[in-house]
Amino acid sequence: MHVLISYDISEDKRRTKIHKMLKSYGQWMQYSVFECADLSETQYAKLRSRLNKVIKPNEDSILFFPLCACCQGKIERIGGVVPVDRTIFFA
């Protein structure tokens, strides 16, 4: 399963948690966009469940865009550089 995930999280602390969580499942593409490739149905369900526990549904939103194999081959990029994640997480 190949999924593009976009999020709009209002609070910095929750946004950091979401970013860190998504980083363990996929590649950070743009500021609030991740590309998660080769997810199993189980991994996808687990990710959705974990994200759902962190967000506040009245304030935050996360969008999931499943991409079929045909669509994956049509992805284009014009300009820009893939962001380098320099985020430091303290335990």
N, C-alpha and C positions, 0 to 999 in steps of 0.2 A: 504494500500500500504506500502510495506517495501522496503526501498532504502538505499543502501550504497553509500556514497558520499565522493569522494576524491578530494582534491584541491591542486593546485600548484600556489601560488600567490607570485609574485616577490617583492612586496613592503610591508614592515612591517605594515603600517597604514591600507592598504586594507586587508591584511591577518588577522589583529585583527578584523576588521569589519566583515569579512566573518566568522571567528571563533565564534564571539558573535552571529551572526545571526543564524548560524547552531545550536548553543547551545540551542537556544529557540525552535528548532524543533526536536532535537534528542540527542543521547548519544555520547560523544566524545570517540572514541575507541583507536586511535593512533594519532600521531602528526598531520597528515593532513587527517584524516579519521573520518567520523561520520556515525552512524547507526541511521536512522530515521524510526521508526516503527509506524504502524497504522496511516499513513498520509492519509487524504482523497484526492481525485483528486483535489479539490479546494485548499487545503493546499499545495500540491505539486506544482501546477501551480503558486501559490502566492510566494512560496519559490524560484522557478526558476526565476520568474520575478524580485524579490528583488535582488537575486544574480547577475543577468544579468546587473542590474543598477550600481553595485559596481565595477565589474571587468573591466579590460582593455583587450579586446579579443586578442590583438596582443602580450600581455605579460603574461597573466594569463590563467589558464584552470581549469575547474571543470568537473569532471566525475560523472555521475549518473549511478548506477548499480541497477536496479530494481530486487528484489529477490522474486520469487514465493514461495508459502507456502512449496512446496517440497524442494526447495533449502534452505530455512530458517532452516529446520530441520536437514540439513547436515552441518551446520556451525560448525567448530571445532576450538579449540584454543589450542595451544601447548606452554606452558611456558609464561613467561612475566606476568606482572600485568597491568590491565587496568589503564591508566594514570589518575592521580588525577589532575583536572584542578585548578591550583592555580593562574590563571590569574585574575588580578584586573583591572577593567575598570573604568576610571574616566570620569564623565560626564562633 
